Amino acid sequence: MTKTVEEELQEQIAQQRSWERLSYEQKNKQLFLRQKKLLDTFLERHAISQAQYNKSLGDLQAKTGFTA
C-alpha cells in the first residue's frame, strides 16, 4: 500500500469514527447541510432555476425541521 493510499484510508476511518460519535440530531443536521450545499451548487451552475431551488429548499426545511 502506498503512503498516499494509507493516509487516505486513515482519513476515511477517522471521518467514520467522527460520524459514529454524532447524535441522531447532529447526523440529521449534517445531512441537511449536505443537501443544502448540493442545492446551492446546482443553483450556482444553473442546473436548476431559482424557483426550483426555493421549492426544494422549502421542502427540505419542512421535512427536516432545520433552516439554513
Backbone torsions as a table, in degrees:
resi	resn	phi	psi	omega
1	MET	NA	131.9	-180.0
2	THR	-75.1	161.1	-179.1
3	LYS	-60.3	-40.7	-179.9
4	THR	-63.4	-45.1	179.7
5	VAL	-63.9	-41.5	179.2
6	GLU	-63.6	-41.4	178.2
7	GLU	-64.8	-41.8	178.1
8	GLU	-63.5	-40.7	178.0
9	LEU	-63.5	-43.3	178.2
10	GLN	-62.5	-39.1	178.0
11	GLU	-64.4	-43.2	178.2
12	GLN	-62.6	-40.9	178.0
13	ILE	-63.5	-42.6	178.9
14	ALA	-63.6	-41.9	178.2
15	GLN	-63.5	-41.8	179.0
16	GLN	-62.4	-44.1	179.4
17	ARG	-64.2	-39.6	177.6
18	SER	-62.5	-43.5	179.6
19	TRP	-62.2	-42.5	-178.0
20	GLU	-64.8	-25.7	179.8
21	ARG	-80.2	-15.0	-179.3
22	LEU	-71.5	149.2	175.1
23	SER	-75.6	168.3	177.8
24	TYR	-56.1	-45.4	-179.8
25	GLU	-63.4	-42.7	179.6
26	GLN	-65.0	-39.4	177.7
27	LYS	-63.6	-43.0	178.9
28	ASN	-63.0	-39.2	178.3
29	LYS	-64.1	-43.6	178.5
30	GLN	-62.5	-41.2	177.8
31	LEU	-63.5	-40.9	176.8
32	PHE	-59.8	-46.7	-178.6
33	LEU	-63.3	-37.3	177.1
34	ARG	-65.6	-42.0	178.7
35	GLN	-64.5	-41.6	179.2
36	LYS	-64.3	-41.5	178.7
37	LYS	-61.3	-39.9	177.6
38	LEU	-63.7	-44.2	176.1
39	LEU	-60.6	-43.0	178.1
40	ASP	-58.3	-43.0	179.6
41	THR	-63.9	-44.4	178.3
42	PHE	-58.6	-43.1	-179.6
43	LEU	-66.2	-45.1	179.8
44	GLU	-58.9	-36.4	-177.3
45	ARG	-92.4	8.6	177.7
46	HIS	60.2	31.1	176.1
47	ALA	-81.0	-22.8	175.0
48	ILE	-135.1	158.4	178.5
49	SER	-83.8	167.9	177.1
50	GLN	-61.0	-39.1	179.1
51	ALA	-63.4	-42.4	177.7
52	GLN	-64.6	-40.7	178.2
53	TYR	-60.8	-49.6	-178.4
54	ASN	-59.8	-43.1	179.7
55	LYS	-64.1	-48.4	-177.8
56	SER	-64.6	-42.9	178.9
57	LEU	-64.8	-41.9	177.2
58	GLY	-61.0	-43.1	177.8
59	ASP	-63.0	-43.4	179.9
60	LEU	-61.8	-43.9	179.6
61	GLN	-66.0	-39.8	179.5
62	ALA	-65.5	-39.3	-177.7
63	LYS	-76.0	-32.6	-175.9
64	THR	-97.3	-26.0	-176.6
65	GLY	83.9	3.0	178.1
66	PHE	-97.7	155.9	173.5
67	THR	-125.9	156.3	-177.1
68	ALA	-76.8	NA	NA
